[in-house]
Amino acid sequence: MAELAEQLRRELDRYSPGGKLPSSRALVERFRVSPVTVSRALAQLAAEGLVVTRPGAGAFRARTRTAPAPAGDTSWQEVALSADGTADLVPRSVDASGVLASLAAPPPGVIEFNGGYLHPSLQPERAMAAALSRAGRRPGAWGRPPMEGLPELREWFARGIGGPVTVAEVLITAGGQSALTTALRALAPPGAPVLVESPTYPGMLAIARAAGLRPVPVPVDTDGVRPELLADAFRATGAPAFVCQPLFQNPTGAVLAPERRAEVLRTAREAGAFVVEDDFVRRLVHEDAGPLPRPLAADDPDGVVVHVSSLTKATSPSFRVSALAARGPVLERLRAIQVVDTFFVPRPLQEAALELVGSPAWPRHLLAVSAELKARRDAMTGALALHLPEFVLPRVPSGGYHLWPRLPDGTDESALTSAALRAGVALAPGRPYFSAEPPAAHVRLSFAAVAGTGEIAEGVRRLRSACDEVLG
C-alpha cells in the first residue's frame, strides 16, 4: 500500500487541481494490486489532503488551499472555561473522544467495527420515508405539539415499559443522549458524585463530566452490576443517583440477573437515591434470545427508577425520538429542564414515529433485524475463535450490536487501534469506557455497522495482521 501511495503521490502533478484521477479499476489493472490496496492508498492521500474522494464519483486532486488567516489569541479561554467560581465543584471538562469513536465515519475502504448504529442496509429507510410522508400530511402536523409530547406516542412508550407506568408519567425527548442529559441534570447538582457501571457507555461519562459531576465506578460482571459493591458505593459517596443499563449493557452485553434486580432497587431506595435505567437496545434483541426481563421501571411502584427508552438504535441515527419516564415530584423537574433546553421534539418527527411503530412494516423490520444481528454475531464470534483465539469473550450477548473481548495481558490498546486502522479496520478502544483505571485492556467490536458477514470475516482477518504487528 505504501509503495502505491508514493507512486500516486509522485504522479499528482499530471492532474490539474480538481482533476479526476484514474478509476480504482484502472489502478488495479495498471499496478496489478488488489482493490483493497488501491482503496487504502487513496485513503492515505486523502488523509494527507492531497486527494478528495467522492463516493460514486471517484478520486480527484485536491485544490490548492489558500493561506489561512492569522490566528487570534484564544489563550484567555483556558482561564474562562476552568474558573468555576466555587472551590469544591468538580471542573466541567468536556471530552467527546469516546462518543466520536462510534460516530465518526471511517476513511474509504476501512471496515467499521467501531460503529454504534445499524448499517444503512439494516435501517427501515422505506418505512421511515413512508411514515414521514404520511405524517407530514396529517392535519396540524406542523403545529406546536404538547410540551410533554404527543399523547398517543407517550402512551405507546408507556405500554412498552409496562407495570405502574402511565401515559402521564412519560415525556418525549430528542434521543437517548438528550434524555440522559436531562436526567442527570435533574437528579444531581454540580460537584456531586454519580454512580456508574464500570465499564460503561463513554457518552454517559461525557454527560456527567460536562455537568460537573464526578462519575464513581461500580464493577459489572457477566450478571450485571454487583449489588454489594453498589451498596458500598452509596455508603461511601452519598451519591444521589446510579446510572445503569440492565439489558445488554454497553459494552459488556451483560443482563442484570433476576436475583439482582430487586436488590438494586432496594439498595437505591434505602440510600434515598434514584436509578437511571438506560434501556437503549431492547428492540435489538437477537433471534435466539428468548423472553426478555421487564424494565426495572415496571417493578418500581416507589418512583426510584427514571427510565430512558429510545427508537434511535432500532431505526436510524437521525431518527432521534426517545422517552423519559418517572413517577413523583421528580417528573416535574424533568419536564422543566426538558422545556428550558429544547422546548419540545419537533411535531413532524413525533408524528412520523407514531406512523412508523403503528405500521405493519415495524414488526417485520424488528424480526428481520433480530435474525440478521444473530447471524452477524455468530459470524464475528466464529471469526474471532478462528483467527484471534487469544481474545477472551467472557460473554456472547443475545442482544445489542457488539462484542467486548479482553485483550492479552500487556496489550497496548492505542497501538493496536492505530495498527488496525492502518490495516483497514476501525476499532473502539476500551479505555474510554472506564471512569477510573481499567482492570485490563479491551476493545469493543461492532457487528451492526458493517455491510454483512463477509465484511466481518475480512475485518477480523485484517485485525489479525494488526495484532501480529503489535503483539509480535
C-alpha angles and dihedrals in degrees: 000000000000092000092051092047090052092049092050090046090057092049098050092095088069089071128065118235106284091018119140121250121218115284121267089251091054091050091049091053095043099048097029094231133130124271088246091058091050091048092051093047092052090046089054092052090046090052088053091052093244098110135034118209121203118191110243093007106064138233125318135189108258117248119247111272119234117236110272119248115258110279119245125225109267096162090109088072092069088068096040095050096045099044105095094169093225119081097212097054121105110245111255103235118174114210113170096170094107091051094044090054089070098034104046116094111237121236117273113287094021116123111233108231089148099062123125100198140057118280111255089253089063097045118098092238097156093046091048092048091049091047092050091048092051091044093053090058096052114112109262093008092137096046129098113287125216110284091242093049136261110320093227092054092046089051091052091054091045091054090051092054095045129182117077095339113121133190090256089062097056128090123190113229137182101258134319095281090057091047092052090048091053092047096051093046090051097047106038132042120222111282095028125125118244123196117234135178116259112252101024144157110300091217090063092050088051091052092051096047093045088056091052094253125140114231111217114196124232112188122246125207131185090289096050131255117000107242096207091056090045089056090048091051093050091050094047098046110023087223114182095215146025119208117207146160105215094180121061092338119219115268105001099046090225122158116212106251117244093243091053098051098077090039092057092050093045092049093051092045092052089049091051089239139129130243114219105206113201102196092181106152106029088123093052095069117148123243093252098046101104122204114347125226115252119257114272087244089065090064097042116093093163100065096248093133126072102194127208121194128170142189094204101088092052095047123022139319088248096050093086105176121134142147140234117205125189140151129223133010093334089072092068091051091050090049092050093051091046092053094046093048103041109358090220144328109274110270096228089058092049091048090049090051090053091049092048100049091043095052127093087240092068100069090040090054093049092050092049093048091047092056094043094049091052091051091049093046090052091047092053096045090048093049092048091050090051102041105020108031090156089070106094118215109194090182136020103204125220092212141034128046110273149052127228109211121183112230125226114280112275096024114149104226094198093050091048092048091051093046091048091053090051088051091052105261128104119217135186108231117223100232097083090058092067125075090200136020110322118236092223143355117276141166129205114227118197120205096180101068096057128088096249148304093303091060090048091056092048092047093053091049089053090047089054090058091048091052091050089054094049103033097036 
